[in-house]
Amino acid sequence: MTRTLVSRLGFYALAAWVSITLNFIVPRLMPGDPATIMAGRLSGQASPEAIAALRAQFGATDRSLVGQYVDYLGDLAHGDLGLSISEYPARVSDVIAGGLTWTLALGGVAVITSFVLGTALGALAAWRRAGWLDAVLPPVLALSGAFPYFWLAMLALYIFGFTLGWAPLRHAYCDHLAPSWSFGFILDAIEHAVLPVVTIVAATLGGWLLGMRNTMIGVLGTEQIKLARAKGLPAGRVLWAYAARNAILPNLAGFGMALGFVLGGSLLTEIVFSYPGTGYLLIQAVRNQDYPLMQGLFLTLTLAVLAANFAVDLLTLWLDPRTRRHG
Amino acid sequence: VTRAGWALLVVLASCGSHRAPRPAGSDAPLMISVEQQSAWVRNFNPLLPPGRARWPSRDGVYEPLLIYNPMAAGGGAWTPWLATGYDWSSDLRTLRFHLRSGVKWSDGQPFTSDDVVTTFEILHRYPALDIAHVWGFIASVTAPDPLTVELAFSRVYVPGLDDVAHQPIVPRHIWAHVPDPMTFANPDPVGTGPFTEVRVFRAQVFELGRNPYYWQPGRPKVAALRMSAYPSNDQANLALVIGDVDWAGNFVPAVDRTFVDRDRAHHVSWSPLVGNMVFLYANTARPPFDDVRVRKALSMAIDRSRIVEVAMYGMTRPADATGLTDAYAGWRDAAAGRADWMMHDPAAAGRLLAAAGFPRGDDGVRRDAAGNALDYDIEVVSGWSDWVRAAQLIARDLSAIGVRAHLRVYEFSAWMSRLQEGTFALSVGYSLDGPTPYRFYRWTMSSQTVRPLGQTSAGNWHRFADPEADRLLAAFERSAAPADQHAIAIDLERRFAAVAPAIPLFANPLWGEFSSEHFTGFPDAAHPFARLSPHIEPDALLVLTAVEPVVPGAGAPATAAVMR
């Protein structure tokens, strides 16, 4: 058990180093540089002299790539992500922190809801094969999942927000409220999250459901389920403790990835519903060649994916005895 | 099942109305949409390059000495602001500003010439903040008395007035103690502008209240400005249409139907042709575009009225041969604007190309002497749908005269670097402008703005130099009298029409929308006292100080066109 854990930890350390290094290299492969792009957006107001000075200010150096890499690792070790360029001179950590809470809340709730609901419904659909649940849900959800998400979200916003006025049109809470832990504010924030969460769930539920259903069908045909039934165990226990526990493993691995990606922000959701999360920051960073912000976002994202996968690994160790090597 | 499920969920969750009631009364904020962001970062540093500090730091919290208003009667004029006027020494080596007396900073301290001197000293110490590079032409800035500032020029350069006069001025008593103005986010600004008090600052909304010491008596009449974060045009337009935004400068598709018709009594869209000029840039550092006949032939092949109709929904009109938009209406000479090469005439274009040595091959495509087919990409920014449509039409028009052309879209930054480095052959692009046509022609024809291919160039992307234009631009730099400037501008216009450095297509409308339901006093077609778009600096100050709340029950007040 300990050896398994140590080797897993070693693997994650290696993966973290690779992603940190890629994170350094990839943005530098893009053509252009931030100062030139800023100058381009200023429509000729910026003089060549100012652009050169800005380029220096934004950290364009003649230092070798290796030297820059060493600096980068050093800053990272101190938790220093540098200054954002598109939001100059704000610190990258502050820019990301501003949206992280909302992104975590919205994305976390949506992914967990979708996973729990999809997996449970998938298990039930497989349990009562060819029942009404099994006949209706898979095709309908496959359809809603096949709609381009942007279009689905816009349609929901148009119908429920704009035409019917049932849901707020934008933002994480009403503009006239100040964030607090009061009941009124939390209720308001929940109201603002309903439509975004529902659209994400509608778009992703089908995947979880179909995955669970298909694995379940395989598991239900195995000898151990026959044995469990033959022993006369209650149906609920056979369904959840015997069949679902085994069938959930592939879905669980996917869940780890999905949970990690939450931190990257639900880009399209945040754009359609003007939700103040981190997803839009990434576009902004790419458009302005804001390397520090890009690196900060990718770093948060990769570390979150690794952490979530590690958590899922631990969970799998507990759920699946075969993964526990003794020795 | 799912649709019904959502509807149920939404009904359960929405107990109240979601059209949050607008704060009413004289304290109500004016709702504005300018910058598009998903979350606001608190930054009110007006010295940073535009776009870094929150709008309106540069022209609302802080103010410039003078404001050039191209809409002023007579075709453009300087409006006195923190300075009441300026004069040049007889040798044009010294520029003197006379400051307004009685102006106070928003903390109650008096505004004096020391503040102006400190501002320019900061620019000197931090070249990255000296966006216009004023220290390239000024030698010193001094304050002979509290209400006079003297700028000694290192060379005669009259257009330098534009850069100096538009510089936002910061208070010495605060900025002299800022350790690094480059990384200072200035969270609690002290300015001379009409709106200086940060009432609310949150990720998705911020509010600026009025300056208690504002120098214009009784102004601003609006209690506060509220800026909500909208990540894209679609979200901002939605808010505008339903009345959650009072003033915006966005492109609204089919604006008459989607916005104006929704509330004809209050919704106004006014988009005069004072944006920048849209060009087809031909890279003149590469044959065959170094040949003026080729550039003129391409121009004659293009059916501009069709582009205006199809790509711009008739919101603009074909350009003339001066390349100038209506922002220079007072400078433009109608006779200079009439030229054969701006007329749609494919037959004449074909004759011109044949005369230039590009006969049609058997396949109908023209070839140069070495037998290479004239075959080019027209580069545009992906997602700029008006340009993409225009480029498609141009490609078809060029093919008709035997020049093969293909639409090629790039992401903005890639498109910009290709322009700047001169790696393009044909590209749709915009003009670079200033208060007078000087800058426009400098960026289109001056040898001083040409950079070799492969080297980044801030402008003159088509890399065109003309000695006669150089001479005229140099003369403009040495002319302070408006009459002389106008005469030289007309010569520059004629030169542009003769040498066709770039191919003008149409002027961009400067999009502007407002709703007079809660606030009035905006400029519009009947009261064109300033440009409506809040994106345009420093004109936004003219609008911010003119707008007033509608007093309930007092009937609709007439739109006040206030000029100072």
Interface residues (C-beta under 8 A of the other chain):
Chain A: M30 P31 G32 T36 I37 M38 A39 G40 R41 L42 S43 G44 Q45 A46 S47 P48 E49 A50 I51 A52 A53 L54 A56 Q57 L83 S84 E87 Y88 P89 A90 D94 V95 G98 G99 W102 V136 L137 V140 L141 S144 M154 A156 F160 G161 F162 G165 W166 A167 P168 L169 R170 H171 A172 Y173 C174 D175 H176 A178 P179 I190 E191 V194 L195 V198 A202 E270 I271 V272 S274 Y275 P276 G277 G279 Y280 L281 Q284 R287 N288 Q289
Chain B: V1 T2 W6 A7 L9 V10 V11 A13 S14 S17 H18 R19 A20 P23 Q37 S38 A39 V41 N43 N45 L48 P49 P50 G51 R52 Y126 P127 A128 L129 D130 I131 A132 H133 G136 M182 T183 F184 A185 V200 R202 A203 Q204 V205 R226 S228 A229 Y230 P231 S232 D234 Q235 L238 A239 I242 D244 N276 E411 F412 S413 A414 M416 S417 L419 Q420 Y430 L432 D433 G434 R439 W443 T456 A458 G459
